[in-house]
Structures are given as structure tokens and as C-alpha cells.
Amino acid sequence: MGIARPSTRPLQGRAYRQVVTLDYPTPALSDEVLRLRRWSLDDLDCVQEAGSDPAIPAHTTVPSLWTVDAGRAFIHRQGERAKSGEGLSLAIHHLELDRAVGLVSLMLRPQVSVIGLGYWVVPSVRHRGLAGRAVTLASDWAIGAGGYARVEAWVEPDNQPSHSVLRAAGFELEGRLRSFLAIGDSRSDALVYSRLAASVGRHIPPAR
């Protein structure tokens, strides 16, 4: 498995990002239904379908106006996230369908040993539990072999499907951040969910 290696002293903001690596898990994370893998240009159909749901482009960099070049640019950005030290963006690959059907991301927060989680699945495969499987695989790895202390997700209060996904994956609701999310020209509160390594019994060494 890829291991994050933070500095031996607490750092904040961009300085922390510059000294931490978040490597792709090896082997790829998988269960009997899906695999989390790197994006490829074979995944353009997934990006195109994602853009057909207005909620996905509103919260992500998925293009709302589809062109092949825009789709390729999106896929290129996902690979660049790891190279720049921002984090990992993984395609959710459905094994039976043999194609990408969504995204799960693990992004480095400014705080030491904290990961920000993001995810979506395309409309044609919703209500099959795929988001929950992907979130569980990714967060299990992050607070396990990945070596992180905390995985957190910020969700709009009225996004009930995401609340259900996170609770099923073992996340706990912590509280509300008022007027926290910028969505187009408007703002929204965010509900904060988290999973902690300490909650699954992994020892977290103190920062030095």
C-alpha cells in the first residue's frame, strides 16, 4: 500500500502539502463489485454522463458543457492532483460493467494527517450502493494502511443521499459550518462528517 510520510514537525497550509506524498494504493483498492483505480482516457463516457447531472459540475470540475477536449482536460487534472501533492482522484470502476461509473477523491487538508473526502457516481448506476462501497474502501485505506488520523467530508444539509452514504460507511456527524460552501453565486452551510483512525483502534503517534 502507498504510505503518506509527513514531516516530523507539525506544519500548516502549503508547507505541509509540499512535504507530504499520498501515493496510489498498491494493489488497487477493490471488493467483489468495484475497483478504485487511476483515471484513463477510456473513461470519457463516465465524465460525459456525470456532466449531465447539474449537481456534479456545480460542485466539481466536471464540465457541464461536453466536448471531448473538456473531458480529456478533466481526466488530465485528476492525474495531476497526485503529481502536485494535492491528493488522489480515483475512478470507481464497476467490475461487471467493466467501466468507470464515478469518482472518489482523497485530498490533503492543511491540517496534519487529515484527508478530505469527495465522491460522485453517474445517474445510471445510482441506488446500487456503489458510492457507499467506494467511500468505505477509500476511507478504510486512508485511516488504515494510508496512515492518516482523520477523514472528513463536507455535505450540504439537504443532500440526504450523501448523509446516508457516509453514515453507512462509519462516518459520524460532528456539526455544522455556516455559510461554508460556495456553490455558483450562492452559499450553503456544510455538515461535517468524519472517520477517525482512533475509532478503529489504530495508534496515532503525537506530532513532534
C-alpha positions in Angstrom: 0.0 0.0 0.0 1.1 3.6 -0.6 2.1 5.3 2.7 1.9 9.1 3.4 5.1 10.4 5.0 4.5 13.7 6.9 7.3 15.8 8.2 8.5 15.1 11.8 7.2 18.5 12.9 3.7 20.0 12.6 3.3 22.2 9.6 0.3 24.1 8.2 -1.0 25.1 4.8 1.1 24.9 1.7 4.3 24.0 3.6 2.6 20.8 4.8 1.4 19.9 1.3 5.0 20.3 -0.1 6.5 17.7 2.3 3.7 15.0 2.2 3.2 12.4 -0.5 0.0 10.5 -1.0 0.7 7.6 -3.2 -1.8 5.5 -5.2 -2.6 2.3 -3.2 -0.9 -0.8 -4.5 -2.6 -3.1 -5.2 -5.7 -1.0 -6.2 -8.4 -1.0 -3.7 -11.3 -3.3 -4.6 -14.1 -5.5 -3.4 -16.3 -8.0 -5.2 -18.2 -5.3 -7.1 -15.8 -2.4 -7.9 -12.2 -1.3 -8.0 -10.7 2.2 -7.3 -8.1 2.9 -10.0 -6.3 5.7 -11.8 -8.3 7.6 -14.5 -7.6 7.0 -18.1 -8.8 8.4 -21.5 -11.0 5.3 -21.8 -13.2 7.0 -19.1 -14.6 9.8 -21.2 -18.1 8.3 -21.3 -18.2 8.4 -17.5 -17.2 12.1 -17.5 -19.8 12.9 -20.1 -22.6 11.3 -18.2 -21.5 12.9 -14.9 -21.8 16.3 -16.6 -25.5 15.5 -17.4 -26.4 15.9 -13.7 -26.2 19.6 -13.0 -25.3 19.0 -9.3 -22.0 17.4 -10.2 -20.5 20.2 -12.3 -21.8 22.7 -9.7 -19.6 21.1 -7.0 -16.7 19.8 -9.1 -14.6 20.5 -12.2 -16.6 18.1 -14.3 -17.5 20.0 -17.5 -21.2 21.0 -17.7 -20.8 21.6 -21.5 -19.5 18.5 -23.0 -16.7 18.3 -25.6 -14.1 15.6 -26.0 -11.4 18.2 -25.2 -13.1 19.2 -22.0 -13.4 15.6 -21.0 -9.8 14.9 -21.7 -8.8 18.0 -19.7 -10.8 16.7 -16.7 -9.1 13.4 -16.8 -5.7 15.1 -17.1 -6.5 17.2 -14.0 -7.2 14.0 -12.0 -3.8 12.6 -12.7 -2.1 15.9 -11.9 -3.6 16.0 -8.4 -1.2 13.3 -7.2 1.8 14.8 -9.0 1.2 18.2 -7.4 0.7 16.8 -3.9 -2.9 17.8 -3.8 -4.2 14.3 -3.2 -5.7 11.3 -5.1 -8.6 11.2 -7.5 -9.7 7.6 -8.3 -12.1 6.3 -10.8 -14.8 4.0 -9.4 -14.6 1.0 -11.8 -17.6 -1.3 -11.9 -16.2 -4.8 -12.4 -19.3 -6.4 -14.1 -19.9 -3.4 -16.3 -16.2 -3.0 -16.9 -16.3 0.8 -17.0 -15.8 3.8 -14.8 -19.0 4.9 -13.1 -17.9 7.6 -10.6 -15.1 9.2 -8.7 -13.8 9.2 -5.1 -11.1 11.6 -4.0 -8.8 11.8 -1.1 -7.4 15.3 -0.8 -4.8 16.6 1.7 -6.2 19.1 4.1 -3.9 21.9 5.5 -4.1 20.2 9.0 -1.6 17.5 9.6 -2.8 13.9 8.9 -6.3 15.0 7.7 -7.9 13.9 4.5 -10.8 15.5 2.7 -13.2 13.0 1.0 -15.2 13.6 -2.1 -17.3 11.3 -4.3 -19.9 11.0 -7.0 -21.5 8.3 -9.2 -23.2 8.8 -12.5 -27.0 8.7 -12.7 -27.4 5.4 -14.5 -25.9 3.3 -11.6 -27.3 5.1 -8.6 -29.2 3.3 -5.8 -27.0 0.2 -6.0 -24.8 1.0 -3.0 -21.7 1.8 -5.2 -21.0 5.2 -3.5 -21.0 3.5 -0.1 -18.7 0.8 -1.3 -16.3 3.3 -2.7 -16.3 5.6 0.3 -15.8 2.6 2.6 -12.8 1.3 0.6 -11.2 4.7 0.4 -11.7 5.7 4.0 -10.7 2.3 5.3 -7.4 2.6 3.5 -6.8 6.2 4.5 -7.1 5.6 8.2 -5.5 2.1 8.0 -2.6 1.4 5.6 -2.6 5.1 4.4 -1.5 6.2 7.9 -3.9 9.2 8.3 -5.6 10.2 11.6 -8.8 11.6 10.1 -11.0 11.5 7.0 -13.7 14.2 6.8 -16.4 15.1 4.4 -18.4 18.4 4.0 -22.0 17.9 2.8 -24.9 20.3 2.1 -27.7 19.8 4.7 -30.3 18.8 2.2 -28.1 16.2 0.4 -29.8 13.2 2.2 -28.3 10.5 -0.1 -24.8 11.6 0.8 -25.7 11.7 4.5 -26.8 8.1 4.2 -23.7 7.0 2.3 -21.4 8.5 5.0 -23.3 7.1 7.9 -23.3 3.6 6.3 -19.5 3.9 5.8 -18.9 4.6 9.5 -18.7 8.4 9.5 -20.1 10.4 12.4 -21.8 13.8 12.2 -19.8 16.4 14.0 -21.5 19.7 13.4 -22.4 22.5 11.0 -20.3 25.1 9.4 -22.5 28.1 8.5 -22.3 29.7 5.0 -19.2 27.5 4.4 -19.7 26.2 0.8 -19.6 28.4 -2.3 -21.9 26.9 -5.0 -22.1 29.1 -8.1 -23.3 32.5 -6.9 -24.8 31.2 -3.7 -23.6 29.9 -0.4 -24.6 26.9 1.7 -24.0 25.5 5.2 -21.9 22.3 5.4 -22.5 19.4 7.7 -19.1 17.9 8.8 -18.8 14.1 8.9 -15.6 12.3 10.0 -14.0 8.9 10.5 -11.0 8.6 12.8 -8.2 6.1 13.0 -8.6 6.2 16.8 -12.1 4.9 16.4 -10.9 1.7 14.7 -8.1 1.2 17.2 -5.1 2.4 15.3 -2.5 4.2 17.4 -1.8 7.8 16.3 1.7 9.0 17.2 1.8 12.6 18.7 3.1 15.4 16.4 6.7 16.3 17.3 
